[in-house]
Structures are given as C-alpha cells and as structure tokens.
Amino acid sequence: MNDSPKSSRLPLRGADVCQSLHFLAMGHCNPEELAAAYLDAAERTNPRLNAYVDLRPDLVRDQAEGAARRRAKGVLGRLDGIPVAIKDNIDVAGWPTRAGLPGREEYVARNDAQVVSRLRAAGAVLMGKTNMDEGALGAVTNNPHFGATHNPFRHGFTAGGSSGGSAAAVAAGLAAAAIGTDSLGSVRIPASYCGLCAIKPTHGEISTRGMIPAARRLDAVGVMARSVSDLTVLLQVLGGYDAEDPRSRRRRVALATPDWEPGRLRTGVLADLSGIGVDAAVAEAFQYAVARLEHELGQQRDVDFSDWPLARSRRAGLLLMEAEMCNTFAEDLASEEHPVSDDFRRMLGWAAARSAPEYVAADRVLDAARLKARRLFAQIDVLVTPTTPQAAFALDAHVPESQADLTSFASLAACPAVTIPMGSADELPVGMQFVGPPGSDLRLLELASVCAAALDSVPEFPITETSA
C-alpha cells in the first residue's frame, strides 16, 4: 500500500464514514490512500472471507483518482472518496448482476440502479459486488455457486443473509459502508450477526429501480455501516422520489423530524421472549440492554403480540417472495447449462404448487400487518426487540427457520427499522431493533444513536480473526 506516513498512522479501515470524511477534509489522507487501504485488505482477506464476488481494483483506483481531482478543485459530493460495497442483485452499469445465480455472467447491466446513480453523484467509490444467498432467498449466504461468506468474528460461521457479503465486507474493513436489500430482514439479520448498524427504511423511501426483485411489495434497499451517524448521512443521500419506481414515495411533507423527548417516549417491548423462540443468551443480552437504557427508552411497556403469529406471518411473506421469484427467475430455472441448486428449485417449486387462494391469503397478511402497525403505533412511539432470535451459527449447522421472525413484521407493515449492536451471546454480536411507523426513519436513527452511545457495544473495527 503506497500511503503517506501520516495516513499510515490513521485507522483508515476502522473509521466510520463520518470519520473518513473528516480525514479527507483535513488532508490527513487522500482518496487514493483510502481506496488503497481497503483494496489491500480486500485482496489479502477476501479469498478467505468471500465477501466479494466481483472486485475490480483498476476501476476502484480510477474512481479514487477522480475523487482526488474533485477535492483538489473544491467541488465535492457528500460521499466523495468513500469506499462502498454493492450487493450483487443491484445493477452497476457494465458489470454483471448475478443475484447469486450461476448463469448470469452475461446479464451485464446497461444502466446503474437508482441507488448506484445517487452514490456516484455523491462521489462514492464503488468497491465491488458482494456475495449473497442464491436469488436472495435465504439468510445465511452459503451460496452453492459462489461459496459461503464467513463471519469476520468467527470463521466457519454464517455472516447472515441474504446481504451477508455486504455485512462481512464492512465489518472486516473491506468497505466503509455497504448497500444491501431487505425483503424480510436481509439487511438487518447480517448486520446483527456481524456487529453493524443498519436501516431498512420506510417502504419506497429509497428507490428499488435497478434491483432484481424478490417481492416488490416487500423489497427495500437498505444500508449497513459502522455507526448510526453513517446511516443518517447515507439515507439522506440515497432517499428521495423516483418517478420511474412505481413504489417510490412522493412525500407531501418531509420525514418526521428527530424530536422525541426521552422522558415522554412511549416504548413497546416484546414480552415473553422465550415464548416466541428467542434463544436464552439473546434474551439475556436484550433484557440487560433494555435495563441499561431505562432513561433513553422513556416509558416502557410490554406489547402484546399474541394476535400476531410471528412465524406464520413470516412464512406468508416467504410465499410471496417465492411465488414472485418463479416469474423473475423463470429463465434460470429452465437453464440446463447453468442449473440452479436443488434447494432453490425445491423452494420455488413449492410456491408454484400453491393455489391462487393460498397466494391471496398470504398477500392479505400485508394489509393485516399495516393495520396492526397503525393500532400499535397509536399506543406507542417505538417497538424495541432483539433483531434476531439467535446469534450467528456454524455454516454446517442446521439453519433455524426463525431467523426472520423478529424482522419480518417491519417489512410486512412497510415500516422503517434500525438495528444496532446491543451486546453479545456466546461471544458473538447480537443486535437490538427499533421499529417505528412509516416516515419515522430519522426519529428512529436519532433514538438508535443515543442508545448506541449509552450501550457502547459497537465493536472495534475492522474485525479480524485475531480480534474476535
């Protein structure tokens, strides 16, 4: 790595986005040195971690040089010079969009996805495309075609999914932030497993144009980073109305301002975590964190979810995803030259065998979720839960069906949700999730920032096997 003596003393790969912007603004490093630090780490670490499936060092260097020229002229984007990773179901012009499937090398994107266009306009340096579950159908990132992504905290353990490559890249210091997609929890689950902060915004807040759909009524572009302040910056860069996205939100008013008063905050907390399948170690970490946040969470009250079967509603959302994927991936399913895995074919085949009334019944769960959310947030301001019922587990272990039980409600109800690290279970990170009514994204981020500071559970990045 050809960096200056001054920049070599900086924690470039451990800094969050806001700290990196400060380093660049003060001249402590330049975009080429920042990109070189991340590239060097990626070239050394990625063969073992498998976070990236497409890394193009020459293009990264070209982008970094462009950022340096802009900085020299004083004409800057909001993210000029910041290395960002992109999940491989999001279009980047000139690159294939594989979506974790074996026969898509020839599916070269003609145009950038809207989220990528916004990143480019802000000056971000696109590091590469990250590994994911096959077709985004899963929460493990143990891809039969591109290999498993390993959790930076413990090799041989899942990084979560389906945006597991994005999470691993940020946690291991191979990108400053990453873009993923979230239909039932696919950004929040890997963020929880990898000790990161993440947001799934209000449905339609960030355009999904240029993203290969999983289920359009559930899909959201999400962001993973090392701090909540980074999420706030990235949301404001990436959010906004897109006339070419049929589900994009045209706001009549701005997002609700972050003005909650902690003493008056009405916080709902799920009662009986063991009864809904949360592992004992995760429940203990959550209860300890909630007790430490007595002031920050204001008026706490138990929330009754007995009328909302978490597992059954999650399965309804999964049916909607699988049914839509039968259409989206019809050519992949028919390919004999590049066959999909037996598991992927089986899951989509199960959905194809369902009747129209069964699909309609699953679709109505989304309306029921929105009504449940309206009633819920008439009584409380924010719902606080563990992000996942368990910590990361071994890649060769049985995959628990409950991974998305706690994240799916926000997706089904089109609500924003933020996750932060809250502690550890079995020496692996676990997350705390904040869910609010549609439009409360900035308020959730403010509360999450206050709580993250109070808990002080954000790991020291970058995560390496020696620091795990």
N, C-alpha and C positions, 0 to 999 in steps of 0.2 A: 504494500500500500504506500503510495507516494504522497504522504501528507506532510504538512509543515510541523516543526517541533511544537508549536503552540497547539495545533489541532490534535496532535497525537496524545496530548495530556488530557484532552476532554473526553468525557464519557459519551462519545457520539452515538454509539449503538444502545446506550442505556437511557438516553434522553428521550423525553416525550416530544410531541410535535411542537408544542409551545416553547419548550426549552431549545429545541433545534432552531426554531425561527429566531430566537434571541441570539444564539451563537452566530447565525448567519448575519443578522442585522448588525452585530457588534464587530464583525470581521474576525471573530475567533476561529472560524473555518469558512471555507467556500463550498459551493455546491458540488464541485468535483471531488473535494476531500470527503464530504459527507457521503456521496454516492460510492466512492471507493471503499470506504469503511464497510458499508453494507454489502457491496459486491464481494469484497474479500471474504467476509464472513459467510455469505451465501455459497461461494464456490468451495469453501472448506467444509461447511456444515451440512449443506443441503443433501449431499449423497447419503448421509446417514439419517437425516431428519425427514427428507422427502416432502418438504413444504411446497416447493415449486415444481411444476411440470413443464414450464417454459420460461427460461431465464436467458436474456439476450444482453450480455454485458456491453457490446458495442452501442446498442441503442440506448442503454442506460447512460453511458458516458456522453453520448450526443445530447441527450436531454439535459444532463447536468451542465454541459458546456453552454447550452442555450440559457439555462437559468443564471449562470455566471455572467453572461453578456447582458442579460436584462438587469441584473443587480448593478452592474457597472454603469448602466445608463440611468439607473434610478427609477425604472418603470417596472413595478413588481406586481405579481399576482399574490393572492392571500397565502398560497402554499408554495411559493417559488423555491424550488430546490429540495422539497421534502419527498423522500422515497416512500411510495405507496404501492402495495401489492393488490392484485385484482383477482378475484375468484374466476375460475375458468368456465363459468357459464355466462359471463358478461363480455360483450363484444369489444374488442380493441382492433381498430382498423388495421388490416394487413396481417393479423395474427389469426390462427385457427381458434374457434370456440368449441372446445371438446366436450364440455359438460360431463366429463368423467366417463365418456363412452369411447369404444375402441376405433370406430370408423370415421372419425370427424376431422382428421388432419386436413382434408380438402375443404372443410367448411370455413374458409377464410373470410373473416368479416370485412365487408366493404366500408362500413361506417363505424365510428365509435358509438357505443351506448351513450345515452344522455349523461349518465353519471361520469363516464370517462371524459366526455367533452367538457364537463364542468371542471374536472380535475386538471385537464390540460390547460383550460383557460385560466385556472388559478396558479399554474406554473408547477404543478406536482411532477415528480419524476416517476414514471411508471416502471416498477422494478421487474414485473413478470406476472405470469398467470399461476395461480395456486391450485393445489390438488383438492379434490372434493369427492364426495360419495358419487357413485355411478348414477347419473341423471339427477343428482341432488336428492335422491331417495334414500335417506339414512342419516344417522347421527354419529358415525364412527370414523369416517374417512379411511376405511380399509378397502381401497379400490382394487378390484381384481385385475384391472388392466394397467394401472399406473402405480400400484403398490400402496402400502399403508403409510400414512403420515404419523410420525411418532410424537408423543407429548414431550416437549422440551424438559419438563420436570422429571420424567421417568421414561427412559427408552423402553419400548415394548408395550407401552400403554397408549390408549387412544387419545388423540387431541380433540375428540368430539367431531361433530359434523352437522350439516354437510359442508360447512365452511372451515373444516379442520386445517387445511393448508394455510389459509389466511391467518388463523389464530396462531398456529405454530410459528409462522414467519415473524409476526410481531413480537411474540413472547421471546423468541430466540435471538432477536436483534437482527433479523434479515429484512426488515422493513419498519418504518416508523409508525405506520398505520396500515390498515387493510380494509378493502371493501369485500363484503360477503352478501349473501342473500338469505332471507329468513322467511319461511312459509309457516312453520310450526315451532320454530326455535333454533333454526340452523345457524344463526349468528350468536345467540345468547348461550347456547349449550357449549360450543367450543370455547367461548370467552370464559365461561365459568370453569371449565376444566383446565384452562391454561393461564388463569390468574389475571385476566384482562378486564377492561371496561368495554361495554358495547351498548349500542342502541338499535332497537328495531323501532323506527319512527311511526307516527300515525300513518295508517294506510294511505298511500297516494302522496305523501309529503315529498319523497324522493322518487323521481320518475323511474319506472322499470323498463322503459323503452330500450331495446338492445340487450335485454336479459332473456335467456331461454326460460320460458315459464315452467313452473312446477304446478301451481294452481293460481290462476290470475286473481281470484278473489281473496287469496291469502298472501300472495307474494309481496315482499318488501325488500328493498335494498337496505342493508344495514352496514354499520361501521364498527370496527374494532380498533382500540388504541390502548395506550398505557395509562391514560388519565381521563377523567371526566371532562376536564377543560378541553382536551383534544376533541372529544366527541362534539362539544358545543361548537367549536370552530368548524369542524367538518360538516356538521348538519347545516350550518348557515351557508357554507359554500355549495353544498350539494342539493339542498332543498329548493323547491320552487315549482311553479306551474309549468307543465309541458303540454302544449296543445295537441301533440301527437301521441300522447299516452291517454287512452280512454279513462283510466282510473286516477289520473293526476288531479290533485285538489286545487281548485281556484279559490283561494281564501277571500272571504268578504272582509275579514279582519285578520290581523297578524296572529301568530301563535300567542297563546296566553303568556303574559309576562311572568317572569320568575319572582313572584311577590308573596309566596306563602310565609306566614309567621309561624315559626316552630311551636310556640305556645298554644296556637289555635289550630294547628294542623290536626286533622282527623285521620288517623292511620288505622287501616284494617289489617289484621294479622291472621293468617290461617290457623285455626285451632286444630288440635289432634293431628300433628304431622305424621305420627306413626300410623295412624288410621288411613292415611292416603298414600302410604307406601314410601315415605321418606326414610332413608337409612338413619340409624340411630346416631352415627357420627356426624352426619349433616344436620340433623335436627338439633343436636347439642351445640354445634357451631352457630346455628341460626339463633337459638334461644340466648346464647351468650352474647351475640352481636346485638340483638334487639335490646337486651338489658343494658348494654353499654350506650345505646342510642336513646335512652329514656328522654332526654331533653330534645334531641333533634327530631324525634318522631312524634312529639306532642301527645295528643290524647289517643292512646292506643286502645283498640277494642278488638275482640275476637270477631271474625267474619264467618258466617255460616255458608258453607258451600255444599251442604248436604243435598241441595236441589240441583246441583251441577256435577254430574259424574265425570270426573276429570279424564279417566281412562277412556270412557265411551265417547266423549266428545272429541278427544284426540284421535280416536280411530275413525270418526266421521270425517275429520279433516284429512286424514291419511287417504281415505277412499276418494275424496275429491281430487287429491293430488295424483293418485294412481290412475284414476279414470282419465284425467286430462293428459297425463303422460302417454297413455295409449295412442292418443292423437299426435302429440308433439313428437314422439319418438317412433312413429309408425315405420319409417324407413330403416331405422336402426334395428327394430325388432325383426324386420324382414330380411336383413342382410345375412347372407351365408358366408361372405368373405370376412366380415368383421363381426362375429356374433357377440351379442350381449351375454352377460352372465346368466346362469340358470336361476339364481335368486332374483335378479331383476326381472327376468321373463316371468317367473312364477308370481311375483307381487303384482305385476301389471296384468297378468292373465287372470288373477283372482278378481281384480276390479272389472275386467272385461266381461266376466261371467255374472256380474251383479245385474239386477233388473233396473229398469228406469225408475220404478217407485223407490227402490233402495237408494238410488243416487239422489232423488228428490228429498228423501228423508234426511240424508246426510247434509244436503245443501241447506235445508231449513235449520240445521243446527247453527249456522252462521247468523241467521236472523235472531234465533233464541239467544245467542251469545251477546249480540248487541243490546237486546232488551235487558238481559241480566246485567250488563255493564251499566246501562242507564240507571237501573234501580240501585245497583251497588254504589255508584259514584254520586248518587243523590244523598247517600248516608255517610260516605267517607270521601276524603280527598285523594288518597293513595292506598293501593294494596301492596303489601310487602310480603314476599315469600322467599324461600330458597329458590335459586334459579333452576337447579336440577335436584332430583331426589337422591343422587349419588355423586361421588367424585369419579374421576377418570378410573377406568378399569383396564385390565390387560387386553391386548388386541386378540389374543387367542381364547379369551373367556367368553362365556355366554353373554350375549348382548341383552341388557334389560329392556323390556318393552316400554318402561315408564320414563325413559329419558326426557320426552317432551310433555309429560303430564302437566308440569307446572308452567311451561312456556306457551302451550297451545292456546290458552284462554285469550291472551292478548292478541294473538293472530286471528283467531276466530271472531273476536269482537272488534277488530280493526283499531285497537288501542296501542299507544306507544308503550314501550317497556325498555328499561335500562337495567343493566347488571353491573355490579362492582364486586371485587373480591371482598369476602367477609371473614376469611379465616381459612382453616384447613381441616380436612378429615382424612385420617390415615396418612398425614404428611403430604397431602395433595390439595391444591387450592379448590375452594368452593365459592360460589357466588351468591349474592343477595340481589333479588329482583324487585324493581319498583314499577308498578303498572298504574297508569292514570287514564282519565277519559281522553277521547280523541282531541288533539290540539294542545295537550298539556306537556308537550315534549320538553320545552325549555324549563318548565317548573320541575319536571322530574329530574332533569340534568342538574339544576341548582341543588335540589334536595340530595341527589346522589353524591354531588361534590362535597357537600357538608358532611354527609355520613361517611364517605370515604376518608375524609380528613380525620374524623373522630375515631374511626376504626383502625386507621393506619395499617391496613392489611395488604396494600398493594406490594407485590414482590419487588425485589431489586432486579432490574433488567440490565442486560439480557440474561435470560435463563440459560444456563449450561448444565450439563450433567454433573459437573463438579459443584455447582451451586444449588443443586436440587436437594 
